[in-house]
């Protein structure tokens, strides 16, 4: 799996968690002790963001990172790709 895809998925999950908790990017940045620009970069899956920034954001969201094997897409998920 391409590492840029991993950071994009992680950023999307962080964004969704932030929204589910009713937090703005500014508020999450304040809770994590980083800048709003860094939150934007994380949510976009920017490859230049360091692990410490991710750790601070995950901590502010009361989350932890779990490593799981990548799964192959199901036939239902790729339906229509080759039409």
MISELO-377897 format. One record per residue (C-alpha): x, y, z. Coordinates in steps of 0.001 Angstrom, whole numbers, plus 500000, padded with zeros to 6 digits. Example, Ala and Ser with C-alpha at 12.3 -4.5 7.8 and 13.67 -1.06 7.14 Angstrom:
BEGIN
{site {512300,495500,507800}}
{site {513670,498940,507140}}
END
This chain:
BEGIN
{site {500000,500000,500000}}
{site {501267,503451,499112}}
{site {502298,505425,502210}}
{site {500614,508592,500911}}
{site {497333,506677,500881}}
{site {497895,505755,504529}}
{site {498430,509369,505607}}
{site {495377,510468,503620}}
{site {493215,507837,505323}}
{site {494570,508771,508737}}
{site {493906,512454,508039}}
{site {490345,511693,506993}}
{site {489763,509673,510158}}
{site {491190,512453,512326}}
{site {488992,515016,510577}}
{site {485913,512859,511073}}
{site {486730,512356,514752}}
{site {487206,516125,515165}}
{site {483844,516839,513528}}
{site {482098,514131,515569}}
{site {483376,515818,518719}}
{site {482133,519210,517499}}
{site {485609,520750,517415}}
{site {486848,523381,515013}}
{site {490352,523140,513592}}
{site {491298,526114,515766}}
{site {490022,524441,518945}}
{site {491735,521127,518150}}
{site {494971,522976,517432}}
{site {494741,524689,520819}}
{site {494056,521396,522601}}
{site {496982,519722,520806}}
{site {499349,522658,521232}}
{site {500025,523007,517515}}
{site {498982,525459,514807}}
{site {495773,525367,512775}}
{site {497947,525097,509654}}
{site {499378,521852,511043}}
{site {495840,520527,511639}}
{site {494971,521363,508027}}
{site {498102,519543,506830}}
{site {497280,516489,508952}}
{site {493700,516340,507697}}
{site {494958,516551,504101}}
{site {497440,513734,504656}}
{site {500456,515950,504038}}
{site {503564,513770,504028}}
{site {505729,516446,505651}}
{site {503915,516302,509009}}
{site {505981,514710,511761}}
{site {504830,511887,513988}}
{site {504873,514136,517064}}
{site {502148,516348,515549}}
{site {500007,513284,514846}}
{site {500596,512046,518409}}
{site {499573,515401,519888}}
{site {496375,515509,517801}}
{site {495468,511914,518606}}
{site {496031,512628,522291}}
{site {493841,515739,522125}}
{site {491101,513627,520538}}
{site {491487,510898,523199}}
{site {492514,508425,520505}}
{site {495413,506121,519907}}
{site {496956,504733,516769}}
{site {496432,501042,516107}}
{site {498413,499197,513470}}
{site {496339,496714,511492}}
{site {497093,494807,508310}}
{site {495842,496455,505133}}
{site {492822,494711,503691}}
{site {492192,494041,500053}}
{site {488998,495690,498778}}
{site {485972,493482,498399}}
{site {484279,492913,495057}}
{site {481435,495162,496228}}
{site {483893,497990,496928}}
{site {485420,497876,493461}}
{site {482191,497255,491586}}
{site {482077,499499,488557}}
{site {485820,500165,488415}}
{site {486269,498145,485243}}
{site {483028,499122,483464}}
END
